[in-house]
C-alpha cells in the first residue's frame, strides 16, 4: 500500500510540473556576442550554489518581438559544483534578455541533470527554434 501511494504521489508531481514558457513564438537565431554571453552567464551564475565553478556548454540565442517588446531567448547548458562540493552534471536552461530594458536578464527555467528535465526544457527550446545538441545523440535538447 505504501509503495502504491508513493508511486501515485510521484506521478502526480510529474504531471503537475509546468512546462517552461518561452512565449510560444519561434525566434530568429542570432550569434551570441561577447556582451550577450556576459549577460547570460552572469545571470545564470546568480542561480548556482557555486557560481565560480560554472562551466557553460553550448548556448544558442534568438530574438523576437512579443507584445511589442523585443526579447532575446537563450537556451544552453551549465554544470557547476553542488552544495556538497561535487561537480554536477549539465543542467539545461532557458533565459530571456530584454535589450530595451537595460539588457535585463530573466531566468525562465533551469532543470537538473535528469533526463526528464532535459527533455522538458529541450522541448521548449526546440519549440522556440533553438535546438541544443549534446555529444550523446540520445539526449538531444
Secondary structure, DSSP 8 states (H G I E B T S, - for coil): -HHHHHHHHHHHHHHH-------SS--EEE---HHHHHHHHHHHHTTSTTGGG-EEEEEEEEEEEETTEEEEEEEEEEE-B-TTS-B---EEEEEEEEGGGTTEEEEEEE--SSHHHHHHHHHHHHHHT-----SSGGG--
